[in-house]
């Protein structure tokens, strides 16, 4: 029944377009929300002056960002990531909006792939993948949506052509601390969250096995009733089963931590999300090849997942076949013997088992990425003099500002700063004669050489 229900939904609920990712307005927005709730972002926002945390109302006036407004109009207001007519919505909504906008324009979806064995990204499929499409659709996707090659996902988040790259986040987050008025700071924080959500999207897409196993043809499976309704069946099932609100949180609220941004995607230790998914799961076109049971072992497209020394060929000879499972009991594939030929397949129920494991893992990595982007603390004291201390920072520029009763911030010093692993004083100066709060913004590198912005604040204490 479960499989039939999915098949009916696939046939009845799609428009004629090819999917490029976990569905942006459902799966990706839900992952961003779950990651945010599991992360430390709420406390961070409160600490730096956005007292509502994840639920602080932030505004980007439509007149200030017409291109963004046009992109947001492509999203459905019912999915919780579209601001009101004033450009106002909660911080978590802006994060979800960034996760949904990462595929705009559509060609950007080609930059959300990475095969850790070849260290390459998207390559446009060859052969007869497009033979089922109409000429008009083939021309459209060839011209507007499907480049020959994509930027590998770990590189895309720092690529200058990416409008939501790390530099964009760094610049907007710094201004969210240093801009003069509350309205300006609200606008810049919303923009920083959009960039963060888009980077989370690029990471989260690597939780789909076909994206990390070079299986680009899997993005063009039949998923609807019409001949042009093609996309990733795996990713469509995730959307149908979990939607946005049903996306699971990280298992036991465990957050993945890394010391380098790229390590969330891939690293030499094989603990990046792409590394983990690529070696743990098959994708539709990288299943073990067919073989005669008496002649040879099945051919593997990738070294992992490996097959056990013995398969249950007797059970596989029955009509229902048998199931290949990993050490934790999760379905990896079905296998069946027919007229002495051993074959493997991946059905919807098997995909459902995998998604129940993969989705919390992806949420864990995204929560870790979010905490990484907003990492670091500045300890600001104002008793007699201003002292700014921090640990885990490298060289950078410190900006010290005073905030008045209206919430307006004025820069009063910009000393160069050099931190260290241990708690280190990185800036001091006398208290200004007026003001109610001191805000410090550090922009530079952390002790691992990674770009970082850190914001700290404290009320002025006068004797």
VMD Tcl script that draws the C-alpha trace (Angstrom):
set ca {
  {0.00 0.00 0.00}
  {2.80 2.39 0.87}
  {4.49 1.86 -2.49}
  {1.21 2.29 -4.36}
  {0.43 5.54 -2.55}
  {3.81 6.97 -3.49}
  {3.44 5.92 -7.10}
  {0.00 7.56 -7.31}
  {1.33 10.78 -5.83}
  {4.27 10.80 -8.21}
  {1.93 10.36 -11.15}
  {-0.55 12.99 -10.10}
  {1.25 15.85 -8.40}
  {3.96 17.16 -10.72}
  {4.46 19.79 -13.34}
  {6.58 19.26 -16.42}
  {10.03 20.12 -15.15}
  {13.14 18.29 -14.11}
  {14.09 18.34 -10.44}
  {17.46 19.72 -9.43}
  {17.69 18.96 -5.71}
  {15.91 17.87 -2.59}
  {12.76 19.87 -3.27}
  {13.53 23.44 -2.31}
  {10.28 24.61 -0.70}
  {9.58 21.39 1.18}
  {12.62 19.24 1.96}
  {15.26 21.98 1.87}
  {13.19 24.49 3.83}
  {12.34 21.80 6.39}
  {15.99 20.76 6.75}
  {17.01 24.39 7.29}
  {14.37 24.84 9.97}
  {15.24 21.63 11.80}
  {18.95 22.44 11.63}
  {18.33 25.94 12.98}
  {16.24 24.64 15.89}
  {18.94 22.12 16.80}
  {21.77 24.63 16.47}
  {22.92 27.40 18.80}
  {21.76 30.14 16.43}
  {18.83 31.23 18.61}
  {21.11 31.98 21.57}
  {23.66 33.63 19.29}
  {21.09 36.03 17.81}
  {19.79 36.96 21.25}
  {23.33 37.58 22.53}
  {24.20 40.01 19.73}
  {21.05 42.08 20.06}
  {18.30 40.33 18.07}
  {16.29 39.58 21.18}
  {13.70 37.39 19.48}
  {16.39 34.99 18.29}
  {15.15 32.72 15.53}
  {11.76 34.39 15.79}
  {13.01 37.98 15.63}
  {11.18 39.88 12.88}
  {13.71 41.04 10.28}
  {12.90 43.28 7.33}
  {14.40 43.68 3.88}
  {12.45 46.58 2.31}
  {11.33 45.51 -1.18}
  {12.68 48.71 -2.69}
  {16.17 47.85 -1.42}
  {16.35 44.43 -3.06}
  {14.08 44.19 -6.15}
  {15.93 41.16 -7.58}
  {15.48 39.29 -4.29}
  {11.80 40.21 -4.20}
  {11.34 38.88 -7.74}
  {13.00 35.60 -6.74}
  {10.88 35.31 -3.60}
  {7.75 35.67 -5.73}
  {8.62 32.29 -7.24}
  {8.06 30.67 -3.83}
  {4.71 29.72 -2.37}
  {3.67 31.86 0.63}
  {2.14 28.77 2.22}
  {5.59 27.23 2.70}
  {6.69 29.71 5.35}
  {9.62 31.41 3.64}
  {8.02 34.41 1.92}
  {7.97 37.80 3.74}
  {4.93 40.04 3.92}
  {4.41 43.07 1.71}
  {6.81 45.12 3.85}
  {9.56 42.53 3.39}
  {9.24 41.34 6.96}
  {9.42 37.81 8.41}
  {11.07 35.86 11.24}
  {14.79 35.11 11.15}
  {14.14 31.38 10.68}
  {11.94 32.24 7.71}
  {14.82 34.08 6.02}
  {17.03 31.06 6.59}
  {14.43 28.83 4.93}
  {14.10 31.35 2.10}
  {17.83 31.06 1.45}
  {17.54 27.28 1.36}
  {14.72 27.57 -1.17}
  {16.44 30.21 -3.32}
  {19.71 28.32 -3.77}
  {18.36 26.80 -7.00}
  {17.49 30.21 -8.49}
  {18.34 30.52 -11.32}
  {17.80 26.88 -12.16}
  {21.31 26.41 -13.55}
  {22.69 26.82 -10.02}
  {21.28 23.40 -9.20}
  {24.10 21.89 -11.27}
  {26.53 23.14 -8.62}
  {25.11 20.90 -5.89}
  {26.90 17.68 -6.82}
  {30.22 16.18 -5.70}
  {31.68 12.73 -6.27}
  {34.45 12.25 -3.69}
  {36.05 9.39 -5.64}
  {36.60 11.52 -8.75}
  {36.54 14.89 -6.96}
  {34.26 16.27 -9.66}
  {30.82 17.81 -9.80}
  {27.92 17.71 -12.24}
  {28.44 16.49 -15.80}
  {25.57 16.58 -18.23}
  {24.46 12.99 -18.98}
  {25.09 11.55 -22.41}
  {23.29 8.90 -24.42}
  {19.53 8.50 -24.55}
  {18.66 10.17 -21.23}
  {16.81 12.92 -23.08}
  {15.16 10.76 -25.71}
  {11.85 10.80 -23.81}
  {11.68 14.59 -23.79}
  {9.95 16.73 -26.38}
  {12.17 18.82 -28.63}
  {10.98 22.02 -26.98}
  {11.83 20.77 -23.51}
  {15.21 19.43 -24.62}
  {16.10 22.82 -26.07}
  {14.87 24.62 -22.98}
  {16.78 22.61 -20.41}
  {19.84 22.48 -22.61}
  {19.90 26.26 -22.97}
  {18.72 27.47 -19.57}
  {19.05 24.79 -16.94}
  {21.67 22.17 -17.68}
  {25.25 23.29 -18.27}
  {27.78 20.79 -19.52}
  {29.66 20.94 -16.23}
  {28.89 22.23 -12.76}
  {31.11 23.63 -10.04}
  {31.61 20.94 -7.35}
  {29.49 21.75 -4.31}
  {32.43 22.26 -1.89}
  {33.87 24.83 -4.33}
  {30.53 26.47 -5.16}
  {30.03 27.87 -1.66}
  {33.16 30.01 -2.08}
  {32.84 30.63 -5.82}
  {32.67 34.35 -6.78}
  {29.80 33.56 -9.19}
  {27.65 32.27 -6.36}
  {25.47 35.16 -5.11}
  {25.06 33.40 -1.75}
  {28.68 32.42 -1.15}
  {30.78 32.60 2.02}
  {32.04 36.11 1.23}
  {28.44 37.31 0.94}
  {27.61 35.80 4.32}
  {30.72 37.29 5.96}
  {30.02 40.77 4.59}
  {26.36 40.77 5.60}
  {26.97 39.31 9.06}
  {29.64 41.93 9.79}
  {27.24 44.72 8.79}
  {24.51 43.15 10.93}
  {26.74 44.05 13.87}
  {28.25 47.32 12.73}
  {25.55 49.11 10.70}
  {24.30 52.33 12.24}
  {20.55 51.87 12.61}
  {18.39 48.96 13.80}
  {16.69 48.88 10.40}
  {19.99 48.51 8.57}
  {21.15 45.79 10.95}
  {17.87 43.93 10.49}
  {18.28 44.03 6.71}
  {21.86 42.79 6.83}
  {21.08 39.97 9.26}
  {18.25 38.77 7.02}
  {20.67 38.80 4.07}
  {23.27 36.88 6.10}
  {20.67 34.24 6.94}
  {19.69 33.91 3.28}
  {23.33 33.22 2.38}
  {23.64 30.74 5.25}
  {20.48 28.92 4.15}
  {21.76 28.66 0.58}
  {25.06 27.16 1.75}
  {23.13 24.70 3.91}
  {21.16 23.72 0.79}
  {24.36 23.03 -1.17}
  {25.59 20.82 1.66}
  {22.24 19.09 2.23}
  {21.94 18.07 -1.43}
  {24.93 15.79 -0.92}
  {22.70 13.60 1.22}
  {21.12 12.29 -2.01}
  {23.17 9.24 -3.13}
  {23.03 9.94 -6.87}
  {24.64 13.36 -6.30}
  {27.74 11.89 -4.69}
  {28.15 8.79 -6.90}
  {28.35 10.46 -10.32}
  {24.86 9.17 -11.18}
  {23.62 12.21 -13.06}
  {21.13 10.25 -15.15}
  {19.18 9.58 -11.93}
  {18.01 13.21 -12.10}
  {15.94 12.26 -15.17}
  {13.87 9.33 -13.99}
  {10.15 9.27 -14.82}
  {8.34 10.72 -11.79}
  {5.06 11.88 -13.29}
  {2.32 11.02 -15.73}
  {3.67 12.95 -18.72}
  {6.66 12.09 -20.91}
  {8.48 15.24 -19.77}
  {7.87 14.73 -16.04}
  {11.40 13.71 -15.15}
  {13.52 14.20 -12.06}
  {15.02 12.37 -9.12}
  {12.51 9.82 -7.83}
  {14.58 9.49 -4.64}
  {14.33 13.21 -3.88}
  {10.67 13.38 -4.88}
  {9.81 10.58 -2.45}
  {11.52 12.55 0.34}
  {9.27 15.51 -0.41}
  {6.11 13.42 -0.54}
  {6.84 11.58 2.69}
  {8.21 14.40 4.85}
  {7.00 17.60 3.23}
  {8.42 20.57 5.10}
  {7.04 20.20 8.62}
  {7.74 16.47 8.81}
  {11.48 16.65 8.10}
  {13.17 14.93 11.06}
  {15.55 16.67 13.44}
  {19.11 15.41 13.96}
  {19.08 12.07 15.77}
  {19.29 12.67 19.53}
  {20.01 16.33 18.66}
  {23.59 15.35 17.73}
  {25.27 18.15 15.76}
  {28.19 17.42 13.44}
  {31.20 19.63 14.17}
  {34.18 20.42 11.96}
  {37.07 22.92 12.14}
  {37.09 23.73 8.41}
  {34.14 24.66 6.23}
  {35.03 22.28 3.41}
  {35.25 19.37 5.86}
  {31.46 19.35 6.19}
  {31.32 18.42 2.51}
  {34.36 16.18 2.12}
  {37.72 15.63 3.79}
  {40.70 13.30 3.78}
  {39.31 11.39 6.76}
  {36.18 10.47 4.79}
  {33.83 12.10 7.30}
  {32.26 14.72 5.05}
  {28.61 14.27 4.15}
  {29.49 13.41 0.54}
  {32.03 10.82 1.71}
  {29.58 9.20 4.12}
  {26.67 8.94 1.69}
  {28.80 7.88 -1.29}
  {30.23 4.85 0.48}
  {27.06 3.89 2.35}
  {24.33 3.76 -0.30}
  {23.73 2.77 -3.90}
  {21.94 5.00 -6.38}
  {19.65 3.80 -9.20}
  {22.39 3.61 -11.85}
  {25.25 2.47 -9.60}
  {23.66 -0.72 -8.32}
  {25.75 -3.91 -8.69}
  {25.65 -5.18 -12.25}
  {23.80 -8.31 -13.36}
  {25.73 -11.57 -13.30}
  {25.24 -15.31 -13.73}
  {25.20 -16.93 -10.33}
  {27.68 -19.63 -11.37}
  {30.07 -17.54 -13.45}
  {31.09 -14.32 -11.73}
  {30.48 -11.91 -8.94}
  {28.40 -8.79 -9.57}
  {30.38 -5.82 -10.88}
  {30.44 -2.82 -8.54}
  {30.33 0.70 -9.96}
  {32.03 1.96 -6.77}
  {34.10 0.07 -4.17}
  {31.49 0.84 -1.51}
  {28.99 -0.32 -0.41}
  {30.62 -3.72 -0.71}
  {28.68 -6.94 -1.04}
  {28.82 -9.69 1.59}
  {30.83 -12.80 0.84}
  {27.61 -14.78 0.56}
  {24.22 -13.70 -0.71}
  {21.07 -15.66 0.06}
  {20.55 -16.92 -3.48}
  {17.91 -19.42 -2.41}
  {15.73 -16.67 -0.99}
  {16.55 -14.50 -4.00}
  {15.14 -17.17 -6.31}
  {11.68 -16.72 -4.84}
  {9.21 -14.32 -6.39}
  {9.73 -11.69 -3.70}
  {13.52 -11.93 -3.88}
  {15.75 -10.93 -0.96}
  {17.13 -7.76 0.63}
  {20.67 -6.50 1.04}
  {21.03 -4.62 4.33}
  {23.84 -2.71 6.01}
  {25.19 -3.46 9.50}
  {22.44 -1.33 11.08}
  {19.70 -3.21 9.22}
  {18.84 -0.50 6.69}
  {17.82 -1.66 3.22}
  {20.50 -1.00 0.61}
  {18.93 -2.84 -2.33}
  {16.74 -5.77 -3.33}
  {18.21 -8.68 -5.24}
  {16.55 -11.40 -7.26}
  {17.61 -14.44 -9.26}
  {15.74 -15.01 -12.52}
  {16.77 -17.84 -14.84}
  {20.20 -17.97 -13.23}
  {20.80 -14.20 -13.53}
  {21.33 -12.20 -10.34}
  {20.04 -8.63 -10.50}
  {19.68 -5.74 -8.05}
  {17.03 -3.05 -7.74}
  {16.03 -0.15 -5.52}
  {12.31 0.10 -4.77}
  {10.32 2.80 -2.96}
  {10.09 0.94 0.36}
  {13.86 0.51 0.38}
  {14.25 4.24 -0.32}
  {11.94 5.02 2.60}
  {14.17 3.05 4.96}
  {17.20 4.94 3.71}
  {15.55 8.34 4.03}
  {14.66 7.62 7.66}
  {18.40 7.36 8.31}
  {19.74 9.91 5.85}
  {17.45 12.85 6.65}
  {18.46 13.15 10.35}
  {22.10 12.83 9.28}
  {21.73 15.66 6.79}
  {20.01 17.82 9.43}
  {22.94 17.14 11.76}
  {25.49 18.29 9.18}
  {23.44 21.38 8.33}
  {23.10 22.31 12.01}
  {26.86 21.94 12.36}
  {27.46 24.13 9.31}
  {25.17 26.79 10.76}
  {27.00 26.76 14.09}
  {30.30 26.93 12.20}
  {29.21 30.05 10.31}
  {28.10 31.78 13.53}
  {30.92 30.40 15.68}
  {33.10 32.38 18.07}
  {32.45 34.71 20.99}
  {33.76 38.10 22.00}
  {33.83 38.80 25.72}
  {33.11 42.53 26.10}
  {33.50 44.20 29.51}
  {32.75 47.87 30.22}
  {33.62 48.40 33.87}
  {35.82 51.49 33.82}
  {37.33 50.71 30.40}
  {36.30 48.71 27.37}
  {38.05 45.36 27.12}
  {37.40 42.89 24.31}
  {38.71 39.35 24.73}
  {38.39 36.20 22.65}
  {39.93 32.81 22.06}
  {40.44 30.73 18.94}
  {40.98 33.75 16.67}
  {43.78 34.63 14.26}
  {44.64 38.03 12.80}
  {41.89 40.45 11.85}
  {40.28 43.85 12.32}
  {38.31 44.76 15.41}
  {35.60 47.39 15.22}
  {34.30 48.89 18.47}
  {31.01 50.79 18.42}
  {28.87 52.60 20.97}
  {25.08 52.33 20.85}
  {22.83 55.12 22.11}
  {19.31 55.05 23.55}
  {17.79 55.04 20.05}
  {19.73 51.94 19.05}
  {22.03 53.90 16.75}
  {25.62 52.63 16.68}
  {28.68 54.81 16.08}
  {32.18 53.53 15.40}
  {34.69 54.70 18.00}
  {37.77 52.55 17.24}
  {39.12 50.08 14.67}
  {42.26 48.49 16.12}
  {44.05 45.63 14.41}
  {43.69 42.47 16.45}
  {45.54 39.22 16.81}
  {44.07 36.43 18.88}
  {45.23 33.02 19.96}
  {44.02 29.63 21.09}
  {43.69 30.76 24.72}
  {41.56 33.69 25.91}
  {43.38 36.83 24.78}
  {42.65 40.55 25.09}
  {42.32 41.78 21.51}
  {41.25 45.39 22.17}
  {40.99 48.02 24.93}
  {39.99 51.68 25.10}
  {38.41 54.19 27.49}
  {34.65 54.33 27.86}
  {32.95 56.99 25.72}
  {31.17 59.77 27.64}
  {27.73 58.77 26.33}
  {25.94 55.62 25.20}
  {24.23 52.61 26.70}
  {25.94 49.66 25.03}
  {29.30 48.69 23.54}
  {29.36 46.43 20.48}
  {32.49 44.76 19.10}
  {32.79 43.20 15.65}
  {35.83 41.11 14.68}
  {36.40 40.24 11.04}
  {39.39 38.16 9.99}
  {40.43 34.54 10.43}
  {40.09 31.99 13.18}
  {43.06 30.07 14.58}
  {42.62 27.48 11.78}
  {42.88 30.13 9.09}
  {39.15 30.05 8.23}
  {37.35 33.38 7.51}
  {35.22 34.47 10.44}
  {33.06 37.27 11.79}
  {32.37 37.44 15.52}
  {30.03 39.91 17.21}
  {29.88 40.68 20.93}
  {28.04 43.24 23.04}
  {27.65 44.40 26.62}
  {25.79 47.23 28.39}
  {27.89 50.12 29.63}
  {28.42 50.05 33.39}
  {29.31 53.47 34.84}
  {30.43 54.04 38.41}
}
mol new
graphics top color blue
foreach p $ca { graphics top sphere $p radius 0.5 }
foreach p [lrange $ca 0 end-1] q [lrange $ca 1 end] { graphics top cylinder $p $q radius 0.2 }
display resetview
